[in-house]
Amino acid sequence: MAFRLTRHATEMTNYRKEHDLLGEREVPADALWGIHTLRAVENFPLAGRPVHPALIHAYGTVKLACAKANRAVGAWHGDTGKADAIEAACQEMADAKLDKHVVVDALQGGAGTSTNMNVNEAIANRALQLLGEPLGHYKRVSPLDDINLHQSTNDTYPTALKLAAIRLVRALEDKVVPLQEAFQAKEKEFAHVVKVGRTELQDAVLMTLGREMSAYAEAFNRDRWRIYKCEERLRVVNLGGTAIGTGLSAPRQYIFRVVDVLRELTGIGFARAENLVEATQNADVFVEVSGILKACAASLLKVAGDLRLLSSGPEAGLGEIRLPQRQAGSSIMPGKVNPVIPEAVSQAAMLVMSNDQAIAFAAASGNLELNAFLPLIAHCLLESLDLLARSCDILRRHCVEGIEADEKRCRAHIDDSTATATALLSCLSYEAVSRLVKIAADSGQSVKQCAIELGLLTEAQFNEMVSPEAVCRLGTPPLRKENP
């Protein structure tokens, strides 16, 4: 009997009871989350990972803006301690101090309601702790009546997502810029290295390795500009619109104030949507931003593929550049080193492209006054931003900055390639160059040897025409030597 009493006492100590519309459940006594979170954890074992930390922190900031706006319009009048505790708890969530208490799965039904309720419960219980009250004592601080006051998941969740996305967009830009600059540095370093340029993987015309690097730098310069501009698309929010954009249950003073408070807290130029109903219905802005991210992923995939090709072999491939050796490449082939950084970046880029498709599908699948699939949009968008930022960073640090040119190999390709003959078109006719190429191929000699032996050009003239200055010149000189 004594054992049963002791065990019962232990159970009572370890759990507290909470109730909702569906009934009563036991919640771990020390949990900052409550019954709504418990049901969500049981219902949605999907992604196997929690909500993205950036979304949690952004949600804390949005809740803080709502709390300050509510306080300004008279909520909790006469209970300064309660208002202070709520704002302090919101700030802790914004400062990443409550991450472990947001435990719902990243993918969930309900348009993000489970995330909102987990956030509400965590903030409410943390405020109770700060007030010296027991957890779950919701008569003092309620997740719904206080933390969610004058709000809905349908306006706080997309607003928090936009704030999180803006912060990660800025972080991505901070990684794209150094990558662009790394390629610009290689452009200068390799400006003197003449090589064979290729179209459709076939020898085409001469260029410099520096010019090749400059093309990569310019591609990322465009990505940088697009990423910078896309923040504008994310600054229009529906906060204050509550359930469907009509502002149901929220006082006008609150609706007009809350976005201003969010702007003051973040330093970001948020604006309330002119049509709150439309802004609550539609998620196409996330599709637009994701498209910009997909463009960046396409740049990464293309450049990473080029680096793999240019470094291929090295003896039996192109081998015009050497990538930093990061790790042994094979468990069976001694001495093999693979281009693992470009390969990893390529996979990240492919995943971003796949996420873009999921975002478009989710945004198009909304119905009437709400999009139920915002959690999928949030999961994919924030993951893509992370993947791109990390990809740009490791590509720069572990690959681009350490690229070396194999000048001897580049020169050998010039001597052996018919692309060299194309450089002679400024002084020889197309037909003459075609004959020269055929003679070189039939004799097994280089284009240079044949041109000199046939008296078409002197060695000095040939070298001048395949110099870095000549192959980088825009257009050809105005004068053409008479054909022999």
Summary of the structure (lengths in Angstrom):
residues: 484
radius of gyration: 31.4
end to end distance: 115.6
largest distance: 115.6
contacts: 1637
relative contact order: 0.10
helix: 62%
strand: 8%
